[in-house]
Amino acid sequence: MAVKAVKRIDLSLAPLVENTRRVIKGLKLHTICDSGNCPNMHECYGSSTATFMIMGNVCTRDCRFCSVKNGKPQEPDKTEPGRVAEAVVKLNLKHVVITSVTRDDQDDKGVFNFVETIREIRKRSPGTVIEVLVPDFGGIEELIETLVRARPDIIGHNLETIARLYYLLKPDSSYFRSLSVLHMVKEFNPDICTKSGIMVGLGENEDDVIEVMRDIKEIKCDIFTIGQYLRPTGEQFEVKRHVDEDEFQRYEVVAGSMKYAYVIAGTFVRSSYRAGEYYQKYQESRKG
């Protein structure tokens, strides 16, 4: 029987964790760290980082692996972009990740809130690297172009799983639509770093993962992450298998043979985990 991976907690980080929580709570913000029950939350909060989740904590889609609530969200708060920017300043963030719930209920699918949040952070903390981890915006070209024009440093959109499992795990989404989102970003601005990721342990095999890696490489995605799916609560999709570190290392070797810009694979790897560090390594790899 496979043993479930457990993240070791560094208790010395507790005061920093509490400070990050205090700032987030004081500004009435949401993070995917909390809402998604991320295993890396303690480590990230302890280094004064967080992935802010804008436009509320209720999603219009119901992916079977995700613990974010599904339902009818409230109208987006117009003051939220400024509060996110204030948190960036208070936490002295050099690299910030902004994500959101999916807002299919909005005409613009929520892209305007991303744009405003980017603008507010640029205004108040111009030296901060801004990474956005976005939904698919329905695959609408004009919306994706609007986001690209706001010029975040990194635009990420996660595939999450392989093509043949989408109907089961992401019934309101499309594997090929997700690929098209990343492709359009590069078409509109080849200089923007693009990023995607998948979870393993959902019912795929190694050949399936390598096929996704080929698809991602074909659309010139710069950074790709592969991590173990860890069931957030008993209500989500069950873990089909626990992948060992040897398999993760094989994926990194395959990525090297494909001449990928940067691939990170490991049990606790997530697209937003240690995002600033991985972005720096990606930048260094480009120079080399």
N, C-alpha and C positions, 0 to 999 in steps of 0.2 A: 504493500500500500504506500502510495506517495505521501510524504510528509509535507504539510502545508508550510510555506515559507513564513517566517516571522521576522519582522523588522526590529532590530535591537534599538532601544531608546536610550539616548544619552541624557541622564538626569541633570547633568551640569547645565544643560541648555534651558532648564525650566524658567529662569527669570526672563530670558529673551523671548521664549515662547509666550509667556504671559503678557509681555509688553506688546508683541505683535497682535495678540488677541485683543488687547485693550484698545489699540489704535483702530483695528477693524471694527470692533463693536461700537466704539465711540463715534465713528463716522457712519455707522449703520450700513456697512457694506457686507457683501456676500463673497465667499471664496469657494472655488471648486474643491479646495482642500477639505473643508468641512462638509459641504453638501455631497461630495463624492466619496467621503470616507477614505481619503487617500492614505496609503501606508507611510508616505514620506512626510506627512504633515508636521510632525514634531521637529524633524530635522530642518525643514524649510522655514517654519516659524522661528526656530532657534537661530537661524541665520538672517532673520528679519526679511524674509521673502515670502511671497504668497502669490497665488494665481487668482486675481480678482475676477469674480463672475458678475457681469453687469446684466441689467434688465430683469432683476429679480431672481428667485430661486425656484420658479415653477416653469416647466418646459412644455411646449406644445407637442412634443414627440415623446414616445415611450419606448426607448431602447431597452432591451431586456437585460443588459449588463450594467446599467447605470442606476444609481440610487437617488439621483435628483428627481424631485417630485414631478409628476405629470398632471396637467390640468389646464385650467383657464387662468393665465397670468394677469396681473394688474397692468395698467398702463405704465410704460417706462417713466421713470422719475427724471425730470429735466435737470435736477440739481446733482444727479449722480456723477456725471463726468468730472465736475469740480471736486467732489468728495474723494473720488479715486485719485485725482491728481494731488490732493492734500495728503492722502495716505502715502503716496510715493515720496513726497517731501519729508513727512514726519519719520518715515522709516529709512530715509536716505538711500533709496533704491537706485542702484546703478543699472539694473536690468529689471524690467517689469513685464509680466505676462497678463494680458487681458483676454478673458474668454467670456462666453455667455451661454445662457440657455438658448434653445432654438425658438425663434419668435415668428412662426408661420402666421400668427394672427395679425401681424403688422404689414402694411403695404410695402414698406421698405425692408421687411424681414429683420429689422434691427440694425441695419448697416449705419444709419445716421448716428446712433448712439456710440458705435465704435469710432466713427469719424470725430465726433465731439470729444470723446475721451482722449483720443490721440492728440487733438488740438490743445486740450487743457493741460495734458502732461508736458507737451512741448513748451507751452507758455510758462509753466511754473518750474519745470525741471528739464531744461533743454539738453542736458548731458546724459539723460537716462536713455538707455537702449529700450525701444518699445517693441514688444512681441505680441502679436494678436493671434489667438487660437480661435478660429471662427467656425460657425455652422456653414452649411452649403448655400445659404441664401436662395434656395430653390434653383440654384444653377443659373440665375439670371445675370446675363453678361453686364448690363448697366450697373447693377449693384456691386459686382466684383470690381468693375472699373472705378467706381466711386471710392471703394476702400483703398485700392491701389494708389489713387490720386492723393490720399491722405498721407502717404509715404511712411508707414510704419517700417521699422528696420527688418522685421521678420513677419511673414504671414504663414501661419500654420493651419492646416485642416487635416484632421485625423481620419484615415480610412477605418481604423479600429479593428477590422477583421478582413477575411478573404472574401472574394466575390460570391462564392456559392453559399456563404452563411448569412448574407445580408437579409434575405427574406425572413430568416429566423430571428436574427438579433437586432436588425435595424429595418423593420418593415416599412417605415415611412421614408427611407433613404434609398440611394442608389450608388453602388460602387463606382460605376462609370461617371455619374454626375460628380462624385467627389474627386475623381481623377481630373475631370474637366475644370473644376474650380482651381486646382493647383496649376493646371496647364494655362488657363486664362491669365492668372497672375503673372506668369513668366512672359506671356504674349504682350501684356500691357506694359510691363517693366521688367526686363531680364535681370536688372541689378538688384531687385528685392530678393532677399533670401527666403526660400520656401521650405516648409517643414511638414512632415507627416509622421504618423506612427500607427502601429497595430499592437494588439494584445494577442498572446498565444496561450493555448490551453483551452480554447473554445470549441475544438473539434477539427482543427486543421492538421495538416502534416507538414513535414519539412519542404516537400515539393511545392505545396500551396504557398508557403511563406516566400520561397525563392521566386515564384511566379509574381507575387506582389512586388517584390524587390525589383524585378525586371520592369514591371509596369511603372513604378515610381521613377526608376532611372530614365525611362523613355520620355517622361514629361519633364525631365531636368530638375526634379526636386532635389534640394541641396542637403537637407538633414533628414534622416529617417531613424525612428526609434522603434525598438522591439522589446516589449516587456511582458511579464507573466500576468495573465488575468487573475485577479484575486477577488473573489465574490464579496461585494460590499456588505450585504446582509443576506439572510436566508430567503429573501423574496426575489433575488435576482437569479439569472441563469447560473446553473451549477458549473463548477470547474471540471472540465473533462480530463485534464492531465496536468501535472506539474513538470515543467520543462527543466532539464538540468543545465548546469552552466556550460557543459561541453557543447550542447546544441546551440546555445547562445553564441559561443565562440565560433562555431562553424558558420553562423550567419555573418559574423564580422569578417571572417576569411572570404566568404563568397562576395561580400560587399567590396572587399579589396580587389578581387579579380574583376569585378564589374567597373572598377575605377569610380566608385561612389565618392562624392565630396566628403561626407561624414555620416557614419552609421554607428549607433550605440545600441547594444543589446545586452539585456541582463534581467534578472528576476524583478527588481524594483524600478527598472527604467520606466519612466513616463515621459510624455512629450514635453511637459513643463518642468520636470525634475532637473535641478542643476542647470537650468536653461542658459543662464549667463555664462557659466563655465564652458558648456558645450559650444556655445556660439563663439566664444573666444578661440577655442580649439579649431573650430571650423574656419575661422578667419586666418588662423596661423597655417592651416593646411593649404589654403589658397595661395598664401605667399610662398610656401615651400614648393 
